[in-house]
């Protein structure tokens, strides 16, 4: 008869768990991330993982192709459609912040002196600074360049679009890596849709792909059991845009993962303090900026009312039905984090400005939901739930923002013909 080694009794009749210094600095994979994924990424064993080369090469090639738009295009703003000036407005907003401080949150740009800035944007005079503090840091290099260089307005606009394209492709790379956890053909669908939406945003001068990519990287970090890294990614995303709130459910899961690895409480000293501090400070600063700037946007919001003001219309009822139906299905599939992400995404959609053409760039938040589904659901239910989130996202894009991922191709074709 085989003899088992005798265990030393602990305080509760079992051997106590010992946390070494190495264990305190390493996250443990969680039991809720149980869904097997094809081609699941593994931990890096060397300085460089050769399996990342195809994705990296594809991202670099995409950037080189997209860079031709501002470099060879005739748009005075450097963008694809000759219509968007967000990259110029944000750079100007940073310079106003350097000059007027936090008054940019409570005063519209039209009431702030912009004397001395070489490239002011006249068509944003009715709004204050409407972004979290991280956006001030993000566009600081462009504001400095505008002030210290002798670039013409068009030359500066081209550089600004190249800047958003560069960080936009960082977001594309992070998002595509996060999609590696999605099994089956849906992975390719999400990567293609994500690329189409991210490229259109970046080539029009929007910085949204970068913070959306940070949110996707947070979901991937949770899947790998790296709670602290996930919280750091959330801190970056939350500091850049208010719509990053759609990633809050995954951030909450990362916090639980960091405090209760494997379902057992982690000692106080072993908590992921860097991630907790970064996410907490970032979230608090973002909330403060939102509370300070919101009253000053009253006139702007009145000019473009939200979908919620159309309560009782057929459009509102259809949107509500789509959102409730998707949320109930995800709850049935036990995709708790996915359901919470859909709920927040639906809230953003209903409260968003009813602008259709001019607010299509808000639609990319729907990409957060498919990545969040597999964090709690598993098996066939997880696959169905992920498909439902894709359908929910496509429906919301079309109904609320009047766009689809394929609209980039339509814009390119129209631009070539004109």
C-alpha positions as CSV (number, residue, x, y, z in Angstrom):
1,X,0.0,0.0,0.0
2,X,1.5,3.3,-1.1
3,X,2.1,5.7,1.7
4,X,1.3,9.4,1.3
5,X,3.7,12.0,2.6
6,X,2.4,13.5,5.8
7,X,1.4,17.2,5.6
8,X,2.4,19.6,8.3
9,X,-0.7,21.0,10.0
10,X,-1.4,24.7,9.8
11,X,-3.5,26.9,12.0
12,X,-6.7,25.5,10.5
13,X,-5.6,21.9,10.1
14,X,-3.9,22.4,6.7
15,X,-0.6,23.6,5.6
16,X,-0.8,27.4,5.3
17,X,-0.3,29.1,1.9
18,X,3.1,30.9,1.7
19,X,3.5,33.9,-0.5
20,X,7.1,34.4,-1.6
21,X,8.3,37.8,-2.9
22,X,8.2,36.3,-6.5
23,X,4.7,35.1,-6.0
24,X,3.6,38.6,-4.8
25,X,4.8,40.1,-8.1
26,X,3.2,37.6,-10.3
27,X,-0.5,37.3,-11.1
28,X,-2.3,33.9,-11.1
29,X,-4.7,32.8,-13.8
30,X,-8.3,32.7,-12.7
31,X,-10.8,29.9,-12.8
32,X,-13.4,32.2,-14.6
33,X,-11.1,32.4,-17.7
34,X,-11.8,28.7,-18.5
35,X,-12.9,28.9,-22.1
36,X,-10.3,27.2,-24.3
37,X,-9.2,29.4,-27.2
38,X,-7.6,28.3,-30.4
39,X,-4.1,29.7,-30.8
40,X,-4.0,31.0,-27.2
41,X,-1.0,33.2,-26.7
42,X,1.7,31.9,-24.3
43,X,4.0,33.7,-22.0
44,X,7.1,35.2,-23.7
45,X,10.2,33.0,-23.1
46,X,12.8,35.3,-24.7
47,X,13.4,38.9,-25.7
48,X,11.3,38.6,-28.8
49,X,8.6,36.2,-29.8
50,X,8.9,35.4,-33.5
51,X,5.2,34.6,-33.7
52,X,4.4,38.3,-33.4
53,X,6.3,39.1,-36.6
54,X,3.4,38.5,-39.1
55,X,1.1,40.8,-37.1
56,X,3.8,43.4,-36.6
57,X,4.6,43.3,-40.3
58,X,1.0,43.6,-41.2
59,X,0.6,46.6,-38.9
60,X,3.6,48.4,-40.3
61,X,2.4,47.8,-43.9
62,X,-1.0,49.1,-42.9
63,X,0.6,52.3,-41.5
64,X,2.7,52.8,-44.6
65,X,-0.4,52.5,-46.8
66,X,-2.5,54.8,-44.7
67,X,0.3,57.4,-44.5
68,X,-0.1,58.0,-48.2
69,X,-3.5,59.7,-47.5
70,X,-2.1,62.8,-45.6
71,X,1.1,62.8,-47.6
72,X,-0.4,62.7,-51.1
73,X,-4.0,64.0,-50.4
74,X,-5.3,67.5,-51.1
75,X,-7.3,67.9,-47.9
76,X,-6.4,71.2,-46.2
77,X,-6.8,69.3,-42.9
78,X,-4.7,66.3,-43.9
79,X,-7.6,63.9,-43.3
80,X,-9.3,61.6,-45.8
81,X,-12.6,63.3,-46.3
82,X,-11.5,67.0,-46.0
83,X,-14.0,67.4,-43.2
84,X,-12.6,66.7,-39.8
85,X,-10.4,68.9,-37.6
86,X,-10.3,67.1,-34.3
87,X,-6.6,66.5,-34.5
88,X,-6.1,70.3,-34.9
89,X,-8.7,71.2,-32.3
90,X,-7.1,69.0,-29.6
91,X,-3.6,70.4,-30.2
92,X,-5.1,73.9,-30.0
93,X,-6.9,72.9,-26.8
94,X,-3.6,71.8,-25.2
95,X,-2.1,75.2,-26.0
96,X,-5.1,76.9,-24.4
97,X,-4.6,74.8,-21.3
98,X,-1.0,75.9,-21.1
99,X,-2.1,79.5,-21.3
100,X,-5.4,79.5,-19.3
101,X,-5.1,76.5,-17.1
102,X,-8.3,74.7,-16.0
103,X,-10.4,77.5,-17.3
104,X,-10.6,75.4,-20.5
105,X,-13.0,73.1,-18.7
106,X,-15.5,75.8,-17.8
107,X,-15.2,78.2,-20.6
108,X,-15.9,77.7,-24.3
109,X,-12.9,78.1,-26.6
110,X,-14.6,81.1,-28.3
111,X,-14.3,83.0,-25.0
112,X,-10.6,82.2,-24.5
113,X,-7.9,84.2,-26.1
114,X,-5.9,82.2,-28.6
115,X,-3.5,84.9,-29.6
116,X,0.0,83.6,-30.3
117,X,-1.0,80.2,-31.6
118,X,-0.2,79.8,-35.3
119,X,-2.9,77.3,-36.2
120,X,-6.2,78.0,-34.4
121,X,-9.3,76.1,-35.4
122,X,-12.3,78.5,-35.7
123,X,-15.2,75.9,-35.9
124,X,-14.9,74.7,-32.3
125,X,-15.7,78.0,-30.5
126,X,-18.9,76.7,-28.8
127,X,-17.3,74.0,-26.7
128,X,-14.8,73.7,-23.8
129,X,-12.2,71.0,-23.4
130,X,-14.3,67.8,-23.5
131,X,-11.8,65.1,-22.7
132,X,-10.0,63.6,-19.7
133,X,-6.5,64.9,-18.6
134,X,-4.7,62.1,-20.5
135,X,-5.7,63.7,-23.8
136,X,-3.8,66.8,-22.8
137,X,-0.7,64.7,-22.5
138,X,-1.4,62.8,-25.7
139,X,-1.6,66.0,-27.9
140,X,1.1,67.9,-26.0
141,X,3.8,67.0,-28.6
142,X,1.6,68.4,-31.4
143,X,0.9,71.6,-29.5
144,X,4.6,72.1,-28.8
145,X,5.4,71.4,-32.5
146,X,2.8,73.9,-33.7
147,X,4.2,76.6,-31.4
148,X,7.9,76.1,-32.0
149,X,8.0,75.2,-35.7
150,X,7.5,77.2,-38.8
151,X,5.2,74.7,-40.4
152,X,2.3,76.0,-42.5
153,X,-1.3,75.1,-41.6
154,X,-1.4,72.3,-44.1
155,X,2.0,70.9,-43.2
156,X,1.1,70.8,-39.5
157,X,-2.3,69.1,-40.3
158,X,-0.4,66.4,-42.2
159,X,2.0,65.8,-39.3
160,X,-1.0,65.7,-36.9
161,X,-2.8,63.0,-39.0
162,X,0.4,61.0,-39.3
163,X,0.6,61.2,-35.5
164,X,-2.9,59.9,-35.0
165,X,-2.1,57.2,-37.6
166,X,1.0,56.1,-35.7
167,X,-0.8,55.7,-32.4
168,X,-3.9,54.4,-34.1
169,X,-1.8,51.5,-35.5
170,X,-0.5,50.8,-32.0
171,X,-4.1,50.4,-31.1
172,X,-4.7,48.1,-34.1
173,X,-1.8,45.9,-33.0
174,X,-3.1,45.7,-29.4
175,X,-6.6,44.9,-30.6
176,X,-5.5,42.3,-33.0
177,X,-3.4,40.6,-30.4
178,X,-6.4,40.6,-28.0
179,X,-8.5,38.9,-30.7
180,X,-6.1,35.9,-30.6
181,X,-8.3,34.6,-27.7
182,X,-11.4,34.5,-29.9
183,X,-11.8,31.0,-31.3
184,X,-12.9,30.1,-34.8
185,X,-13.7,32.2,-37.9
186,X,-15.2,35.0,-35.7
187,X,-11.6,36.0,-34.8
188,X,-10.9,37.0,-38.4
189,X,-14.3,38.8,-38.6
190,X,-13.4,40.9,-35.5
191,X,-9.9,41.7,-36.8
192,X,-11.2,42.8,-40.2
193,X,-14.0,44.9,-38.7
194,X,-11.7,46.4,-36.1
195,X,-9.1,47.3,-38.8
196,X,-11.7,48.9,-41.0
197,X,-13.1,51.0,-38.1
198,X,-9.7,51.9,-36.5
199,X,-8.1,52.9,-39.8
200,X,-11.1,55.1,-40.7
201,X,-10.8,56.8,-37.3
202,X,-7.1,57.3,-37.5
203,X,-6.9,58.6,-41.1
204,X,-9.6,61.2,-40.2
205,X,-7.4,62.5,-37.3
206,X,-9.2,60.8,-34.4
207,X,-7.1,59.3,-31.5
208,X,-9.8,56.8,-30.5
209,X,-8.1,53.7,-31.9
210,X,-5.3,54.1,-29.3
211,X,-7.4,54.1,-26.2
212,X,-9.7,51.4,-27.7
213,X,-6.6,49.3,-28.2
214,X,-5.5,49.9,-24.6
215,X,-8.9,48.6,-23.5
216,X,-8.5,45.5,-25.7
217,X,-5.1,44.9,-24.2
218,X,-6.7,45.0,-20.8
219,X,-9.1,42.2,-21.8
220,X,-6.2,40.2,-23.1
221,X,-4.3,40.7,-19.8
222,X,-7.2,39.5,-17.8
223,X,-7.4,36.4,-20.0
224,X,-3.7,35.8,-19.2
225,X,-4.3,36.2,-15.5
226,X,-2.2,39.5,-15.3
227,X,-4.4,41.6,-13.2
228,X,-2.0,44.4,-12.5
229,X,-1.1,44.9,-16.1
230,X,-4.8,44.9,-16.9
231,X,-5.4,47.7,-14.4
232,X,-2.5,49.7,-15.9
233,X,-4.0,49.4,-19.4
234,X,-7.4,50.6,-18.0
235,X,-5.7,53.6,-16.4
236,X,-4.3,54.7,-19.8
237,X,-7.7,54.2,-21.6
238,X,-9.7,55.9,-18.9
239,X,-7.4,58.9,-18.8
240,X,-7.8,59.5,-22.6
241,X,-11.6,59.4,-23.2
242,X,-14.9,59.4,-21.3
243,X,-16.3,56.6,-23.5
244,X,-13.6,54.3,-22.1
245,X,-16.3,53.6,-19.4
246,X,-17.3,50.7,-21.5
247,X,-14.2,48.9,-20.3
248,X,-15.1,49.4,-16.6
249,X,-16.6,45.9,-16.2
250,X,-13.4,44.2,-17.3
251,X,-11.4,46.5,-15.0
252,X,-13.6,45.5,-12.1
253,X,-13.0,41.8,-13.0
254,X,-9.2,42.6,-13.1
255,X,-9.5,44.1,-9.6
256,X,-11.2,40.9,-8.3
257,X,-8.6,38.8,-10.1
258,X,-5.8,40.7,-8.4
259,X,-7.4,40.5,-4.9
260,X,-8.8,37.0,-5.1
261,X,-6.4,34.9,-7.2
262,X,-7.9,31.5,-7.6
263,X,-10.7,32.5,-5.3
264,X,-8.5,32.8,-2.2
265,X,-7.8,36.2,-0.7
266,X,-4.4,37.6,-1.4
267,X,-2.5,39.2,1.5
268,X,-2.6,43.0,1.7
269,X,1.0,43.4,0.8
270,X,0.6,41.3,-2.3
271,X,-2.2,43.3,-3.8
272,X,-1.5,44.8,-7.3
273,X,-0.9,48.2,-5.8
274,X,0.6,49.8,-8.9
275,X,-2.4,48.9,-11.0
276,X,-4.9,49.8,-8.3
277,X,-3.3,53.2,-7.7
278,X,-3.0,54.0,-11.4
279,X,-6.6,53.0,-12.2
280,X,-7.9,54.8,-9.2
281,X,-6.1,58.1,-9.9
282,X,-6.9,58.0,-13.6
283,X,-10.6,57.3,-13.0
284,X,-10.9,60.0,-10.3
285,X,-9.2,62.6,-12.5
286,X,-11.4,61.7,-15.4
287,X,-14.6,62.0,-13.3
288,X,-13.4,65.4,-12.0
289,X,-12.8,66.7,-15.5
290,X,-16.2,65.4,-16.6
291,X,-18.0,67.1,-13.8
292,X,-16.2,70.4,-14.3
293,X,-16.7,70.6,-18.1
294,X,-20.2,69.2,-18.5
295,X,-22.2,72.4,-17.6
296,X,-20.2,74.4,-20.2
297,X,-21.4,72.0,-23.0
298,X,-25.1,72.9,-22.5
299,X,-25.3,74.9,-25.8
300,X,-23.5,72.3,-27.7
301,X,-25.7,69.5,-26.4
302,X,-28.8,71.5,-27.2
303,X,-27.7,71.8,-30.8
304,X,-27.4,68.0,-31.2
305,X,-29.8,66.3,-28.7
306,X,-29.2,62.7,-27.6
307,X,-31.2,59.8,-28.7
308,X,-32.9,59.6,-25.3
309,X,-34.8,62.8,-26.1
310,X,-36.6,60.9,-28.9
311,X,-38.2,58.6,-26.3
312,X,-41.4,57.1,-27.8
313,X,-40.2,57.1,-31.4
314,X,-39.9,53.9,-33.4
315,X,-36.1,54.3,-33.6
316,X,-35.7,54.6,-29.9
317,X,-37.9,51.5,-29.3
318,X,-36.0,49.4,-31.8
319,X,-32.6,50.4,-30.2
320,X,-34.0,49.6,-26.8
321,X,-35.3,46.2,-28.0
322,X,-31.9,45.3,-29.5
323,X,-30.0,46.3,-26.3
324,X,-32.4,44.5,-23.9
325,X,-32.5,41.4,-26.1
326,X,-28.7,41.2,-26.3
327,X,-28.3,41.8,-22.6
328,X,-30.8,39.1,-21.6
329,X,-29.1,36.6,-23.9
330,X,-25.7,37.3,-22.4
331,X,-27.1,36.9,-18.9
332,X,-28.5,33.5,-20.0
333,X,-25.1,32.5,-21.3
334,X,-23.5,33.6,-18.0
335,X,-21.4,36.1,-19.8
336,X,-21.7,38.5,-16.8
337,X,-18.8,40.9,-17.9
338,X,-20.1,40.9,-21.5
339,X,-23.6,41.7,-20.3
340,X,-22.3,44.7,-18.2
341,X,-20.2,45.9,-21.2
342,X,-23.3,45.7,-23.5
343,X,-25.3,47.6,-20.9
344,X,-22.7,50.4,-20.7
345,X,-22.3,50.5,-24.5
346,X,-26.1,50.7,-24.9
347,X,-26.2,53.6,-22.3
348,X,-23.5,55.5,-24.3
349,X,-25.4,54.9,-27.5
350,X,-28.8,56.1,-26.1
351,X,-27.2,59.2,-24.4
352,X,-25.0,60.0,-27.4
353,X,-25.6,62.9,-29.7
354,X,-28.1,62.2,-32.5
355,X,-25.8,63.2,-35.3
356,X,-25.5,60.2,-37.6
357,X,-23.0,61.4,-40.2
358,X,-20.9,63.5,-38.0
359,X,-20.9,61.2,-35.0
360,X,-20.1,57.9,-36.7
361,X,-16.7,57.9,-35.0
362,X,-18.4,57.1,-31.7
363,X,-19.5,53.7,-32.9
364,X,-16.2,51.8,-32.3
365,X,-17.0,51.3,-28.6
366,X,-19.1,48.2,-29.7
367,X,-15.8,46.3,-30.3
368,X,-15.3,46.1,-26.5
369,X,-18.2,43.6,-26.0
370,X,-17.0,40.6,-28.0
371,X,-13.7,40.6,-26.2
372,X,-15.4,40.7,-22.8
373,X,-17.7,37.8,-23.4
374,X,-15.2,35.0,-22.9
375,X,-14.0,36.2,-19.5
376,X,-16.8,34.5,-17.7
377,X,-18.8,32.4,-20.2
378,X,-17.4,29.2,-21.7
379,X,-18.2,26.5,-24.2
380,X,-21.0,26.8,-26.7
381,X,-22.7,29.5,-24.8
382,X,-19.7,31.7,-25.0
383,X,-19.5,31.2,-28.8
384,X,-23.2,32.1,-29.2
385,X,-22.9,35.1,-26.8
386,X,-19.9,36.4,-28.8
387,X,-21.9,36.2,-32.0
388,X,-24.8,38.0,-30.3
389,X,-22.5,40.9,-29.3
390,X,-21.3,41.2,-32.9
391,X,-24.9,41.4,-34.1
392,X,-25.7,43.9,-31.3
393,X,-22.7,46.1,-32.3
394,X,-23.6,46.1,-36.0
395,X,-27.3,46.9,-35.2
396,X,-26.2,49.8,-32.9
397,X,-23.8,51.2,-35.5
398,X,-26.5,51.3,-38.1
399,X,-29.4,52.5,-36.0
400,X,-27.7,55.1,-33.8
401,X,-24.6,56.2,-35.7
402,X,-25.7,55.5,-39.2
403,X,-22.5,53.6,-40.2
404,X,-21.1,50.2,-40.8
405,X,-17.5,48.9,-40.7
406,X,-17.5,48.8,-44.5
407,X,-18.1,52.5,-44.8
408,X,-14.3,53.1,-45.0
409,X,-14.4,51.4,-48.4
410,X,-17.3,53.7,-49.5
411,X,-15.4,56.8,-48.4
412,X,-12.3,55.7,-50.3
413,X,-14.2,55.0,-53.5
414,X,-16.0,58.3,-53.3
415,X,-12.7,60.1,-52.8
416,X,-11.1,58.4,-55.8
417,X,-14.1,59.3,-58.0
418,X,-13.9,62.9,-57.0
